[in-house]
Amino acid sequence: MPVQFQPLNASSDVTTTKTLLHEVIPITGSIVSGTYGTFPNDDNIKNYSHGMFQSVYDYPYLSSSANHIFDITVGYDEESGLSGSGNVQNAKKINMYNQFAQVLLGYTGSTDDGVRKFESDLILDGTGAMKEVVFVNFSRLLTKDQIKKGTFALSVGTGSTYADPFAGGALVLQDALATDSSYYASTVGGDYGLLYTSSSPSPTDTAVGNVFYQAGIAVITASVFDSVEYNSAGDSIVDVLVSSSISGACDDFRHRTYNISFNNTTEINSKIYFCRVANNKFNYSANPTYLSGSQIRIKNVAGDPPISYITTVGLYSSTGELLATAKLSEPLRKDPTNELVLRVRLDY
């Protein structure tokens, strides 16, 4: 228990700060499209009985060391020309589109279904709507608090044949303009930027998708694959969205996924306390071994000034309850001839 306290002034001794930490997250295409097992029935891909999405893991998903990386699904708006009651999982594909749109974009308040459409611009006025899309929903384990703007890149194969999806290289979809605050927008689902196929796009270029930074979700228009064989049967993306199951369409998307990379963001909020040690305070120790026979052990001459060594800082409530302690890396000498300011940082 300390022999004396030093009150903290809330206006001059306490401040708050926020720190953003980033780490690079590379997801290689080999993990997505076939490191384990025989594509597309890879051991690191988990399909569910409801058939509405599939999950990708970095190891076989039955392994205790497997980490969930992201989920994939596809969907289209009910106003899409592809929508039809005879389609495979038609209602589920519409539901997936509407669910993501409701959570990420919200509602228009109009007399139609009221759900905003994903668009290739930042205005959300109904023009440039992307009505048939692929959703990639990244695990919070990877994105942390959000994806860092301007770092997202997803490489897909747009080779004309299914057997050679990366013929001529991979097409990189990236949020190249999002480092400028003028080129991302905020919605009910957080900030989102546009995905372009060029590393130096013009704002007038047509975007091919969105990336929602706080939600950790990429939305890619199916039109990126318009001119390719999207599955092993030689079907187009339109045929697959109409006649294939959601899991089948996800398998074909993974087959054309080359690499994914982004920087995540961890937000650390801190409260900093400046503990000021005046020259006339804390020159004695509360340690019972400090005294021997009522004499200070470290004094050789009775007239010498008292000396103490500070090793720990304690933060107490107004009622004297110890709330937190901070240890110094080495003891600090304290006597009446010097003063100290100890900076204590609490992260949360």
BAZATOR-282138 format. One record per residue (C-alpha): residue number from 1; residue in three letters; x, y, z. Coordinates in nm, 2 decimals. Layout:
% residues N
i:aa:east:north:up
NUM:ALA:X:Y:Z
...
//
This chain:
% residues 348
i:aa:east:north:up
1:MET:0.00:0.00:0.00
2:PRO:0.15:0.34:-0.09
3:VAL:0.23:0.58:0.18
4:GLN:0.09:0.87:-0.03
5:PHE:-0.11:0.93:-0.35
6:GLN:-0.07:1.18:-0.63
7:PRO:-0.41:1.29:-0.77
8:LEU:-0.45:1.29:-1.15
9:ASN:-0.58:1.60:-1.32
10:ALA:-0.83:1.49:-1.58
11:SER:-0.76:1.78:-1.81
12:SER:-0.38:1.79:-1.80
13:ASP:-0.27:1.44:-1.69
14:VAL:-0.50:1.21:-1.90
15:THR:-0.54:1.19:-2.27
16:THR:-0.67:0.93:-2.52
17:THR:-0.53:0.82:-2.86
18:LYS:-0.61:0.57:-3.13
19:THR:-0.35:0.36:-3.32
20:LEU:-0.41:0.16:-3.64
21:LEU:-0.21:-0.15:-3.70
22:HIS:-0.20:-0.32:-4.04
23:GLU:-0.08:-0.66:-4.15
24:VAL:-0.06:-0.80:-4.50
25:ILE:-0.30:-1.10:-4.57
26:PRO:-0.21:-1.30:-4.88
27:ILE:-0.45:-1.58:-4.98
28:THR:-0.29:-1.80:-5.25
29:GLY:-0.50:-1.95:-5.52
30:SER:-0.37:-2.29:-5.43
31:ILE:-0.56:-2.28:-5.10
32:VAL:-0.87:-2.16:-5.27
33:SER:-0.87:-2.38:-5.57
34:GLY:-0.71:-2.71:-5.49
35:THR:-0.42:-2.76:-5.26
36:TYR:-0.60:-3.04:-5.07
37:GLY:-0.78:-3.32:-5.25
38:THR:-0.91:-3.31:-5.60
39:PHE:-1.08:-3.00:-5.72
40:PRO:-1.36:-2.92:-5.67
41:ASN:-1.43:-3.16:-5.37
42:ASP:-1.14:-3.03:-5.17
43:ASP:-1.10:-3.12:-4.81
44:ASN:-1.06:-2.76:-4.71
45:ILE:-1.40:-2.66:-4.86
46:LYS:-1.71:-2.71:-4.65
47:ASN:-2.05:-2.73:-4.81
48:TYR:-2.37:-2.72:-4.60
49:SER:-2.70:-2.90:-4.63
50:HIS:-2.89:-2.57:-4.68
51:GLY:-2.67:-2.51:-4.99
52:MET:-2.67:-2.13:-4.96
53:PHE:-2.29:-2.08:-4.94
54:GLN:-1.97:-2.27:-4.89
55:SER:-1.68:-2.20:-4.66
56:VAL:-1.31:-2.21:-4.74
57:TYR:-1.05:-2.31:-4.47
58:ASP:-0.67:-2.30:-4.48
59:TYR:-0.65:-2.67:-4.38
60:PRO:-0.89:-2.96:-4.42
61:TYR:-1.19:-2.83:-4.23
62:LEU:-1.22:-3.13:-4.01
63:SER:-0.87:-3.06:-3.87
64:SER:-0.85:-2.90:-3.53
65:SER:-0.59:-2.66:-3.66
66:ALA:-0.80:-2.54:-3.95
67:ASN:-0.89:-2.17:-3.97
68:HIS:-1.19:-2.03:-4.15
69:ILE:-1.08:-1.79:-4.42
70:PHE:-1.40:-1.68:-4.61
71:ASP:-1.74:-1.78:-4.74
72:ILE:-1.85:-1.77:-5.10
73:THR:-2.20:-1.75:-5.24
74:VAL:-2.38:-1.61:-5.55
75:GLY:-2.71:-1.43:-5.60
76:TYR:-2.91:-1.21:-5.83
77:ASP:-3.18:-0.95:-5.78
78:GLU:-3.54:-1.06:-5.84
79:GLU:-3.55:-0.79:-6.12
80:SER:-3.27:-0.96:-6.30
81:GLY:-3.33:-1.11:-6.64
82:LEU:-3.19:-1.43:-6.50
83:SER:-3.46:-1.47:-6.23
84:GLY:-3.71:-1.74:-6.30
85:SER:-3.92:-1.98:-6.10
86:GLY:-3.78:-2.28:-6.29
87:ASN:-3.42:-2.20:-6.20
88:VAL:-3.22:-2.41:-5.96
89:GLN:-3.24:-2.26:-5.61
90:ASN:-3.40:-1.95:-5.76
91:ALA:-3.55:-1.83:-5.43
92:LYS:-3.23:-1.89:-5.24
93:LYS:-3.02:-1.69:-5.50
94:ILE:-3.26:-1.40:-5.47
95:ASN:-3.26:-1.43:-5.09
96:MET:-2.88:-1.42:-5.08
97:TYR:-2.87:-1.10:-5.30
98:ASN:-3.14:-0.93:-5.09
99:GLN:-2.98:-1.03:-4.76
100:PHE:-2.64:-0.88:-4.84
101:ALA:-2.81:-0.57:-5.00
102:GLN:-3.02:-0.51:-4.69
103:VAL:-2.73:-0.54:-4.45
104:LEU:-2.47:-0.35:-4.66
105:LEU:-2.68:-0.09:-4.85
106:GLY:-3.02:-0.06:-4.67
107:TYR:-3.34:0.05:-4.82
108:THR:-3.46:0.31:-5.07
109:GLY:-3.80:0.38:-4.92
110:SER:-3.96:0.35:-5.26
111:THR:-4.27:0.15:-5.34
112:ASP:-4.09:-0.15:-5.50
113:ASP:-3.91:-0.41:-5.29
114:GLY:-3.73:-0.11:-5.12
115:VAL:-3.39:-0.28:-5.12
116:ARG:-3.10:-0.09:-5.27
117:LYS:-2.91:-0.26:-5.55
118:PHE:-2.53:-0.31:-5.57
119:GLU:-2.40:-0.05:-5.82
120:SER:-2.08:0.02:-6.02
121:ASP:-2.07:0.37:-5.88
122:LEU:-2.09:0.55:-5.55
123:ILE:-2.42:0.73:-5.59
124:LEU:-2.67:0.44:-5.53
125:ASP:-2.93:0.61:-5.75
126:GLY:-3.04:0.29:-5.93
127:THR:-2.82:0.33:-6.23
128:GLY:-2.53:0.10:-6.31
129:ALA:-2.69:-0.17:-6.10
130:MET:-2.50:-0.50:-6.06
131:LYS:-2.79:-0.75:-6.04
132:GLU:-2.59:-1.08:-6.07
133:VAL:-2.30:-1.10:-5.84
134:VAL:-2.06:-1.32:-5.65
135:PHE:-2.01:-1.25:-5.27
136:VAL:-1.68:-1.32:-5.09
137:ASN:-1.73:-1.28:-4.72
138:PHE:-1.40:-1.27:-4.53
139:SER:-1.35:-1.41:-4.18
140:ARG:-1.31:-1.16:-3.90
141:LEU:-0.99:-1.35:-3.81
142:LEU:-0.84:-1.21:-4.13
143:THR:-1.00:-0.86:-4.16
144:LYS:-0.98:-0.77:-3.79
145:ASP:-1.16:-0.43:-3.76
146:GLN:-1.16:-0.36:-4.13
147:ILE:-0.98:-0.39:-4.46
148:LYS:-0.74:-0.11:-4.52
149:LYS:-0.86:0.11:-4.81
150:GLY:-0.66:0.09:-5.13
151:THR:-0.50:-0.25:-5.05
152:PHE:-0.76:-0.50:-5.18
153:ALA:-0.68:-0.71:-5.48
154:LEU:-0.85:-1.02:-5.61
155:SER:-0.70:-1.19:-5.92
156:VAL:-0.93:-1.40:-6.13
157:GLY:-0.88:-1.60:-6.45
158:THR:-1.07:-1.49:-6.75
159:GLY:-0.92:-1.73:-7.00
160:SER:-1.18:-1.84:-7.25
161:THR:-1.17:-2.21:-7.16
162:TYR:-1.25:-2.36:-6.83
163:ALA:-0.95:-2.60:-6.86
164:ASP:-0.70:-2.31:-6.88
165:PRO:-0.86:-2.03:-6.68
166:PHE:-0.54:-1.82:-6.64
167:ALA:-0.45:-1.82:-7.01
168:GLY:-0.29:-1.48:-7.08
169:GLY:-0.26:-1.41:-6.71
170:ALA:-0.50:-1.32:-6.43
171:LEU:-0.73:-1.02:-6.42
172:VAL:-0.67:-0.82:-6.11
173:LEU:-0.97:-0.65:-5.95
174:GLN:-0.86:-0.38:-5.71
175:ASP:-0.98:-0.07:-5.52
176:ALA:-0.72:0.15:-5.67
177:LEU:-0.89:0.48:-5.61
178:ALA:-1.00:0.42:-5.25
179:THR:-0.70:0.59:-5.09
180:ASP:-0.87:0.92:-5.19
181:SER:-1.17:1.00:-4.96
182:SER:-1.36:1.12:-5.27
183:TYR:-1.37:0.77:-5.41
184:TYR:-1.54:0.57:-5.14
185:ALA:-1.88:0.61:-4.99
186:SER:-2.05:0.53:-4.66
187:THR:-2.36:0.32:-4.62
188:VAL:-2.54:0.14:-4.34
189:GLY:-2.29:-0.14:-4.38
190:GLY:-1.99:0.09:-4.35
191:ASP:-1.76:0.23:-4.61
192:TYR:-1.72:0.08:-4.95
193:GLY:-1.50:0.13:-5.25
194:LEU:-1.52:0.03:-5.62
195:LEU:-1.32:-0.25:-5.78
196:TYR:-1.15:-0.18:-6.11
197:THR:-0.96:-0.39:-6.35
198:SER:-0.69:-0.13:-6.39
199:SER:-0.43:-0.03:-6.13
200:SER:-0.46:0.33:-6.26
201:PRO:-0.83:0.37:-6.33
202:SER:-1.01:0.69:-6.42
203:PRO:-1.32:0.77:-6.21
204:THR:-1.52:0.75:-6.53
205:ASP:-1.42:0.38:-6.58
206:THR:-1.69:0.12:-6.52
207:ALA:-1.63:-0.06:-6.19
208:VAL:-1.67:-0.44:-6.17
209:GLY:-1.75:-0.47:-5.80
210:ASN:-1.75:-0.33:-5.45
211:VAL:-1.55:-0.40:-5.14
212:PHE:-1.70:-0.32:-4.80
213:TYR:-1.42:-0.24:-4.57
214:GLN:-1.57:-0.27:-4.22
215:ALA:-1.79:-0.57:-4.32
216:GLY:-1.50:-0.74:-4.50
217:ILE:-1.71:-0.84:-4.80
218:ALA:-1.63:-0.82:-5.17
219:VAL:-1.91:-0.81:-5.43
220:ILE:-1.81:-0.90:-5.78
221:THR:-2.03:-0.86:-6.08
222:ALA:-2.09:-1.18:-6.28
223:SER:-2.03:-0.99:-6.60
224:VAL:-1.65:-1.02:-6.54
225:PHE:-1.69:-1.38:-6.67
226:ASP:-1.93:-1.31:-6.96
227:SER:-1.69:-1.43:-7.23
228:VAL:-1.56:-1.74:-7.07
229:GLU:-1.65:-2.10:-7.01
230:TYR:-1.75:-2.08:-6.65
231:ASN:-1.77:-2.46:-6.58
232:SER:-1.63:-2.78:-6.71
233:ALA:-1.94:-2.84:-6.93
234:GLY:-1.86:-2.52:-7.12
235:ASP:-2.15:-2.33:-6.98
236:SER:-2.14:-1.95:-6.96
237:ILE:-2.18:-1.76:-6.63
238:VAL:-2.55:-1.70:-6.72
239:ASP:-2.61:-2.07:-6.77
240:VAL:-2.45:-2.15:-6.44
241:LEU:-2.64:-1.89:-6.24
242:VAL:-2.96:-2.03:-6.39
243:SER:-2.91:-2.40:-6.39
244:SER:-2.64:-2.48:-6.14
245:SER:-2.67:-2.49:-5.76
246:ILE:-2.51:-2.22:-5.55
247:SER:-2.23:-2.45:-5.44
248:GLY:-2.16:-2.55:-5.80
249:ALA:-2.13:-2.19:-5.90
250:CYS:-1.90:-2.12:-5.60
251:ASP:-1.68:-2.42:-5.71
252:ASP:-1.65:-2.27:-6.06
253:PHE:-1.56:-1.93:-5.91
254:ARG:-1.29:-2.08:-5.69
255:HIS:-1.15:-2.26:-6.00
256:ARG:-1.09:-1.92:-6.15
257:THR:-0.95:-1.75:-5.84
258:TYR:-0.58:-1.69:-5.86
259:ASN:-0.49:-1.48:-5.56
260:ILE:-0.64:-1.25:-5.30
261:SER:-0.46:-1.00:-5.09
262:PHE:-0.53:-0.70:-4.86
263:ASN:-0.41:-0.53:-4.55
264:ASN:-0.62:-0.57:-4.25
265:THR:-0.66:-0.31:-3.97
266:THR:-0.66:-0.34:-3.60
267:GLU:-0.78:-0.04:-3.41
268:ILE:-0.62:0.01:-3.07
269:ASN:-0.77:0.27:-2.84
270:SER:-0.55:0.39:-2.56
271:LYS:-0.58:0.60:-2.25
272:ILE:-0.25:0.76:-2.14
273:TYR:-0.18:0.88:-1.79
274:PHE:0.10:1.12:-1.71
275:CYS:0.20:1.04:-1.36
276:ARG:0.40:1.33:-1.23
277:VAL:0.64:1.27:-0.95
278:ALA:0.73:1.60:-0.78
279:ASN:1.07:1.65:-0.61
280:ASN:0.92:1.64:-0.26
281:LYS:0.71:1.33:-0.31
282:PHE:0.78:0.95:-0.33
283:ASN:1.13:0.98:-0.18
284:TYR:1.05:0.70:0.07
285:SER:0.96:0.34:0.00
286:ALA:0.66:0.15:0.13
287:ASN:0.86:-0.17:0.12
288:PRO:0.90:-0.30:0.48
289:THR:1.27:-0.39:0.41
290:TYR:1.34:-0.03:0.34
291:LEU:1.39:0.02:0.71
292:SER:1.61:-0.16:0.96
293:GLY:1.58:-0.07:1.32
294:SER:1.40:0.25:1.22
295:GLN:1.69:0.34:1.00
296:ILE:1.69:0.37:0.62
297:ARG:1.91:0.09:0.49
298:ILE:2.05:0.28:0.19
299:LYS:2.16:0.58:0.39
300:ASN:2.52:0.57:0.53
301:VAL:2.50:0.92:0.69
302:ALA:2.20:1.04:0.89
303:GLY:2.21:1.38:0.71
304:ASP:2.20:1.24:0.36
305:PRO:1.88:1.30:0.17
306:PRO:1.64:1.01:0.14
307:ILE:1.65:0.79:-0.17
308:SER:1.40:0.55:-0.32
309:TYR:1.38:0.35:-0.64
310:ILE:1.05:0.35:-0.83
311:THR:0.97:0.01:-0.98
312:THR:0.59:0.01:-1.01
313:VAL:0.31:0.26:-1.08
314:GLY:-0.04:0.19:-0.94
315:LEU:-0.36:0.36:-1.06
316:TYR:-0.62:0.39:-0.79
317:SER:-0.99:0.48:-0.78
318:SER:-1.11:0.77:-0.58
319:THR:-1.19:0.53:-0.30
320:GLY:-0.84:0.39:-0.29
321:GLU:-0.90:0.07:-0.48
322:LEU:-0.61:-0.05:-0.70
323:LEU:-0.73:-0.07:-1.06
324:ALA:-0.42:-0.12:-1.26
325:THR:-0.04:-0.16:-1.22
326:ALA:0.24:-0.09:-1.46
327:LYS:0.60:-0.22:-1.41
328:LEU:0.90:-0.02:-1.52
329:SER:1.17:-0.19:-1.72
330:GLU:1.43:-0.09:-1.46
331:PRO:1.41:0.09:-1.12
332:LEU:1.43:0.47:-1.14
333:ARG:1.62:0.66:-0.87
334:LYS:1.41:0.92:-0.69
335:ASP:1.53:1.18:-0.44
336:PRO:1.44:1.54:-0.35
337:THR:1.67:1.67:-0.62
338:ASN:1.49:1.53:-0.92
339:GLU:1.14:1.51:-1.07
340:LEU:0.99:1.24:-1.30
341:VAL:0.70:1.21:-1.54
342:LEU:0.60:0.85:-1.59
343:ARG:0.38:0.78:-1.90
344:VAL:0.13:0.49:-1.84
345:ARG:-0.07:0.36:-2.14
346:LEU:-0.37:0.14:-2.11
347:ASP:-0.48:-0.03:-2.44
348:TYR:-0.83:-0.16:-2.50
//
